[in-house]
Amino acid sequence: MTPWATALIVSAVPIGILLLSLLLFGPIYRALTRKCSENVRLDGKTVVVTGASAGLGKATALELAKRGARVIMGCRNLTKAQPVAEDIISKSGNTNVVVRHLELSDFASVRKFAAQINAEEEDLHVLINNAGIVGTKEKMLAVSGHELVLTTNHYGPFLLTHLLMGNEKFRYSDVLRYLGKLV
């Protein structure tokens, strides 16, 4: 075999591996990194997002604010959440972003939050139960006496949803229509 043939084979193998990798992993990469292409405006809609001070909740609140929604951030740490709200306002240009205290592991806090929303808001169109915690090494109890993770991730959001949906201001049809377009 000539030196040129060897060089061609040696350089063709990495190129072939690269092309095969792009063919196999390209669609996966595009699926994981794509952005929502929906451009639905949410002007005049009120949205509650729990756990909106970080992670997916923060990103969701920002996107909703960019689309013109009134965003109510339900957060347990107001000191941490207020700068996040200011950041969302500056990035979205939407000043209709507010922070309310909500500790999902405390049923009294959930009831107070729901009562405040029901009293202050003319309408509620969307509820996004995003807040949650991961397991702890040792068993911890919530104020109610129930296990903390279960209370924060299940009982609290269930109670909040129940208290807000019991209000006539909660628009069921709007939730279903916009849920299908945003997800």
Residue pairs with C-beta under 8 A, 6 or more apart in sequence:
36 63
36 182
38 181
38 182
40 67
40 178
40 181
40 182
41 67
41 68
42 64
42 67
42 68
42 69
42 125
42 178
43 67
43 68
43 69
44 68
45 68
45 69
45 70
45 123
45 125
45 126
45 174
45 178
46 69
46 70
46 72
46 121
46 122
46 123
46 124
46 125
46 126
47 64
47 69
47 70
47 71
47 72
47 125
47 126
47 127
47 128
48 72
48 74
48 117
48 124
48 126
48 127
48 128
48 164
49 57
49 60
49 61
49 64
49 71
49 72
49 73
49 74
49 128
49 130
50 57
50 74
50 75
50 102
50 104
50 128
50 129
50 130
50 131
50 157
50 160
51 57
51 74
51 75
51 130
51 131
51 132
52 58
52 60
52 61
52 71
52 73
52 74
52 75
52 81
52 84
52 130
53 73
53 75
53 77
53 80
53 81
53 84
54 80
54 84
56 130
57 73
57 128
57 130
57 131
58 84
58 88
60 128
60 130
61 71
61 73
61 84
61 88
61 97
62 88
62 91
62 92
64 71
64 126
65 71
65 88
65 89
65 91
65 92
65 94
65 96
65 97
66 91
66 92
66 93
66 94
68 94
69 94
69 96
69 125
69 126
70 96
70 97
70 98
71 88
71 94
71 96
71 97
71 98
72 98
72 99
72 100
72 117
72 121
73 81
73 84
73 85
73 97
73 98
73 99
73 100
74 100
74 101
74 102
74 113
74 131
74 160
75 81
75 84
75 99
75 100
75 101
75 102
75 131
76 101
76 102
76 103
76 104
76 109
76 131
78 99
78 101
81 99
82 99
84 99
85 97
85 98
85 99
88 94
88 97
89 95
89 97
100 113
100 116
100 117
101 109
101 112
101 113
102 109
102 110
102 113
102 131
102 160
103 109
103 110
104 110
104 131
104 151
104 152
104 153
104 156
104 157
104 160
105 142
105 143
105 144
105 148
105 151
105 152
105 156
106 142
106 143
106 144
106 156
107 143
107 144
107 155
107 156
107 159
108 143
110 156
110 159
110 160
110 163
111 159
111 163
113 160
114 159
114 160
114 163
114 164
115 163
117 124
117 164
117 167
118 163
118 164
118 167
118 169
121 169
122 169
123 169
123 170
123 171
124 164
124 167
124 169
124 170
124 171
125 170
125 171
125 174
125 175
125 178
126 174
126 175
126 178
126 179
127 160
127 161
127 164
127 165
127 170
127 175
129 157
129 160
129 161
131 152
131 156
131 157
132 152
132 153
133 148
133 149
133 152
133 153
134 149
135 149
136 148
136 149
139 147
140 147
140 148
140 149
141 147
141 148
142 148
142 151
142 152
144 151
144 155
146 155
164 170
165 172
